[in-house]
Amino acid sequence: MAPANWEGAAAVVAPAGSLPATRLQRSSASAELTVHLVGRLTPPVLGFLLPLLDTLHSAGRAQALVYVDGAGPPLPPERLPPGLRLLPVADHAHPLGRIVALYAALGRLAREQSIATLHLHGLLPGLAAMHWLYRRPRGQVHVYFSPHSSRALVRQTLLRRGLARLLQLGLGRHEARTIVNMNPELQTLQPLAALPASVLESPVPAVFFDAPRREARRPLLISCNLEGQRAAVDAFARIAVLLNDDALSLNFNWVGQAEPEAAAALKAAGVGQFAVASDESRAQRLGTAWIYVAPTEERGFPVRLAEAMAAGLPSVALDTPNHRCLLDEGVTGYLCTDLDGLLQRIAELVDSRALRESMGAAAREVARARFSEPVFKARLLDMVAAAEADGRPAP
């Protein structure tokens, strides 16, 4: 259990604030506060969190966001709903420091305003809130837990069992359930199997569905990765080197961020790099490609693969649980167990325009049914309504 003097760590908490309202805020359906407790703002977490905030705001929910500041991409002010209260806390090199900072900020907020619902985004926020929840009267707070592919919970270790037990001590005293971002994460929750679970996949902006398909004159293969991991860059560069044949006349583009050394590796392999910053620019690039390639395992929901599907691109991906969750083998893309398989499937798609068109059209149809923003909002609000009708918490 957390040390009793955590409240004394308030000095590491940055000043609380809220964004100025840029448009008329809708009247709240409830004065009760929903708090999102988040660790470092990684791109996969933001891809899930931002549309969640917007949808709950549209339903009239008063919300606050407590998060670790300075370690990831900044919060985009233009995408935050008006009236959202922000409580950034200082980053810390050691996880315990971040836990203490989040705990102190949560306690500070609770002293100012009654918290009705607490959504824990990740294992570290879960541990930060555990002591606070344990001290609340039983059943006082409605709790949601989203693991966001926590590595500590995925690994079958003694640490995993201990962490799960700590979470149960806090969550078990309140109305609690889990929201996972994708089906493979359900396995992560085996230690918390007593909690009801719902799957809510991240949405893809409308601009990708609206992007026209205009294939480049020469075969163009595109890849990108939400966090720009070096392994993904190296794998795509290797494919470019192996397929570098004048007779094939293939082009390769990496659309996204890359560290200086990785950017140099891409250049050496003849891969063009475009560090596009907007959804519109990325959708435009995808619209001219022939094939999307996802050659490595990804942590969390594979947002870029979902975007490629929405843009009507056939995909060739490494066969991993996360990719398998999105792609239907032979229908919306190909799943390959090794590099040779990736190269073979790429060649098949390059040789057949009809195959690319049929597979890309199927991918876009599946993406529209699963990953469009209206689908995300409808599923979340249905989840809220069902939970409230059953007397359970809304997220």
N, C-alpha and C positions, 0 to 999 in steps of 0.2 A: 504494500500500500504506500501511497505517496507520503512523503514526510509532512508533518503537521505544520511546518513553517513555510510552506510554499507561498502563502499569501505575502510573505515578506519580499518576494522576488519582483514586486511591482515596478521596481526601478528599471527593469529591462524592457518594460512595455512602452512602445512609442505612443504619443498622444493620440487619443481617439479622435475620429473625425467623421464627416459625412460629405458626400459630393453635393454640390449645389444642384437643385432641381433644374433641369433644362427643359422639362415639359411638365404639364399639369399632372400632378400625382393623383391617382384615383383614390377615392376614399377607401379606407381599409375595412375589409369585411370583419376583421377581428383586431382588437387591440393587443392580443397576445403576440409575443415576439418569437420568431423562428431564428435561431442562431446557427450559422455554418462555421464549424471549427475546422480549419485547414492548416496543414503544415506548409512546406515550400510549394509555391505555385508552379508546378511543372506543366508543360503543354498538355499532356493527357488529362490532368485534373482540370485545367481551365476549359478544355473542350467539353467537359461534362458540367462544370460548375456554372459557367456563364449563362447557358440556356436555361439551367435550373432556376437561377436567380430571376431571370426575366419572366419565366412562366409563372412562378409563385407571386411575383409582383403583379402580373396581370390578373391574378386571382385575388388581389387585395391583401396579401400577406405582408405584415411588417417584418423586416429582416435585418440582421446584422451579420457581418463577416469578420471573423477573427482569423488572422493568417500571419505566417512568417514572411517578413518583407525582405527584399534585397537579394534573394538567392535564385530567382528564376525570372521569367519574363514579367514585365510590369503589368499591373491591371490596366486594361484599356478603358479609360473613363467613358468613352462614347458608348461602350457596351454594358455599362452598369446601370441598373434601374435607379431612378430618382428616389430619394428617401432611404436608400441603403446606408446603414451605419457601418463605417469601416473602423476596425481596430487592428492596425498592423502592429506586430511585435518584432523586436530586434532579432536578427538571425544569430545563430550560435553554431560554432564548429561541431560541438558535441550534441548528440540527440537529446541528452538529459537537459541541456540548457534550453533547447527549443521546447521541450515538454514543460519545464518550469515556467517559461515565458507565456505559453499558451494557457496554462493553468491560472496564472496570475491575471491575465487579461479576461478570462472567462469569469473569474470571481469578481473582478472590478465591474464588469458589465452586469452581473447578476445583482450586485448591490444597488445598481441604478435603475434596473428595470426587470420586471418579472419575465423569466424565460419559460415559455410553454413547450417549445419543441427545440431539440438540439440534434443537428445533423453532423455526424463525425465523418470527415473525409480522410480516411487513412488510419493506419495503425497508431502512429505517433499522436495524432489528436485524440484517438480513443483512449490511449494511456493517460494523456493529459487530463481528460475529463473524468477518468475513472474515480479518482478520489473525491472530486466534486460531486459526482452523481451518488456515490456511496453515502455521502453526508446529507443528501436531500431526503425528505420524507418519501417513503415507498410510494411509487406510482405518481409522483408529483410532476415529473418531466417525461414528455414523449421523446423517444430517442430513435434516430436512424443511424445506421453504420454502413458506410461504403468503403470497402477495403482498398479499392484502386490498385489492385495487383500487388499488394504488399508482399515483398520478398520474404520477410520474416514469417508471415503466416503461410506462405506457399511451401516453405521447406519443412519436411517432416523431421523435426528436431525436438529436443527437450525444451529449447527456447520457445518453439511454437506452442507447445502445450502449456507452458507457463504463462505466455502472453495471453493465450486464449482464456485461461483461468482468471487472469486479472480483469479482462474485459467482462467476463461473466459476472464477476463480483459487482461491477458497476452497473452493467446493462440489465442484469437480472432483477434489479429492484424496481424497474420501471417498464412501461409499455415500450418495447423495443422490437425493431425489425431491421432487416438489411435491404439495401438497394445496391445491386451490382451493375456494372457497366456492360457486362457481356457474360454469356453463359459459362465460359471456362472459369470465371471467378467463383462460381458456385462451389467448386471443389475447395477453394480457399476457405470457405466458411464451414467446413466439416466440423471443426471444434465448436462452432456456434450453431450447430444444426437445429437446436431447439427454437431458434428465431425464424419467423416467417421471412421468406426472401422474394424479392421481385427483381426482374431484369429490365433495365432502362438504358437502351443503347444511345450513344451520343448522336446528335443530329448533324447533318451536313447543310450548310447554307444554300439557299435557293439558287444562287449564282452558278453553282456547279451543274444543277439540273437544267438551267437555261442556256448553258454554254453550247454554241453550235459546234457540230463536228465538221471540221475542215482539215483533213489529213494533210500533213506536209508532203511536198513532192517526193522527197526521199524518205525511206523508212526511218522513223524517229521513235526511239525508246526513251521513256521517262521514268525516273525514280526519284523519290524523296523520302524523308523520314522526319517524323514530328520533332525529334530532339537532335537530329543531326549526328547520331552516333557514328564513330569512326568505322565500326564493323560494317555498317550498311554502306558507307562510302566506298570502302575497300572492295566489298563484294561486287558492287555495281561497276567499279573501275576494272575489276578482273574480267567481268563479262564483256566489257567494251574492248579490252585488249584481245580476248580470245575471238571476238567476232570482227576484229579489225581487218577486213579483207576488202580490197578495192572493188572486187567483183560484186560484193554485197551492197556497198555504198550505204552503210548504216550510219545514222547519227545517234548520239547519246546526250541526254541532258539531265543534269541533277538540278532539281527545282527546290531550293531551300537553303538553309544555313549549312556552312561547313567551316570547321576550324582551319587556320592557315595551312597547317601541314596536310590536312585532308584536301583542301582546295588545290594544293600543289599536286597531290596524287591524282586528282581528277584531271587536271590540265595535262599531266604527263600521259594519261591514258586516252587523251583526246575527247574527254567529256566536257561539254559546256556546262558551266555553273551559273544559275540565275537565282540570286538570293531574294526572291520576291517577298514582299512584306504583306500584300493584301490578298484576300480571297479572290478578288476579280482578276488580278494578274496571274495567280496560280491556275484559275479556271481557264483563262485564255491559253496558257501554255498546254494544259491538258487537252484542250480542244483540238490542237494541231498534232498531237501524238498518235502513233499507231498502236503502241502497247505500253502498259504500265508494268513495271517490274518491282517486286518486293522480295529481295533475295536473302533477307536475314530475319531472325526472330525479332519481334517487337514487344515492348513492355506496354501493357495497357491496350485500350481500344485502338485498333489501327486506323486512325482517322484519315490519313492520306490515301490508304487503299479504298476506304469508303467514298472519299471525294472522287477518286478515279472512276469508281463504279457509277457514281452519280453523273459524271461527265460523259458516260457512254463508252468507256475504254475497256477492252479486254485486258485481263491481268494475268501475269505469270508470277506465282509466289512460292516461296519456300513453304513446304507443308508443315505448319505449326498449328497448335490449338487455336490461337487467335486468328490466323488467316483462314483456317478451316471453318471458323465460326461465321465468316462473311462469304466466302466463295463456295459456289456449288461446282464441283469438279466437272469440267467439260461443258458446262452450261454458261456460267458467268466468268469463268477463268480456269486456269490450270494450277494445280497444286503439285509441287515437285519435291522429291526427297533429297536431291543432290544437285550439284552444278550441272552435270551432264543432262539431267532432266530439264533444268531451266533452259539450257541452250537449245535442246531439241524442240521444246514447245515454242520458244521464241521463233525458231526457224519456220515452224508450221504456220504460225500466225502471220509472219512476214510474207509467206508465199500465197496466202489466201485472203483476199479482200472480203469475200463473202463470209468467211469464218469470223473475221474481225468484226464485221458489221452485225452478224447475228449474235455473237457473244457479247459485244458492247451494248446492243439494244436490250438483251436480257439482263445485263448487269445494271443498266439504268432503271429498268422496271423494278428489279428487286430493291435497289437502293431507294427508289421513291416510296415503296411500300414499307420499308424499314427505317430509313435514316432521314427522311424529310423533316423539316422543322414542325409542320402541322402534326405529323405522327407523334413526334416527341412530346409536344405540348398536350395532345389529346391523351396519350398514355399516362403522362404524369398527373394530369387533372383527374383522370379516371381513378388512378391510384389513390389520390387524395380523397376523392368522394367515397370510394369503397372503404378506405380506412376509417373515415369519420362515421360512415353509416354503421360500421361494425364496432364502433367505440374505440378504434385504434387510432394512433396518431397520424397526422398528415406530415409529410417530410419537411 
